[in-house]
Amino acid sequence: MREYIDAREGHVMTNGEIFGKRIYLAEGMDKFAFYEISDTEYEAIMQSEEEDQ
């Protein structure tokens, strides 16, 4: 079974490139590279990326 990490309610896990409420770790991925951001921060990042395209 693959290892995964879950964000707390109201948060999203990220390593700066990958975002998700639950992150399934591929072999060799470091779970300590991920940290939580708030849903509000996530929405702002996604909106900013949309505007840049």
C-alpha positions, 0 to 999 in steps of 0.5 A: 500500500502506498504511503500518503499524507493528509491535510487538516481540515481547511488546508491543502498539502503542498511542496510548492509544485504538487497540491492536494488534500491527500498526497500519495507519495511516489517511491523516493518522495520525501513526506517532509518536503510537504507543508500545509497552506490554508484553502484561502492561500491555495485559492489565491495561488491557483487564481494567480496562475490562471491570470499568468496564462 
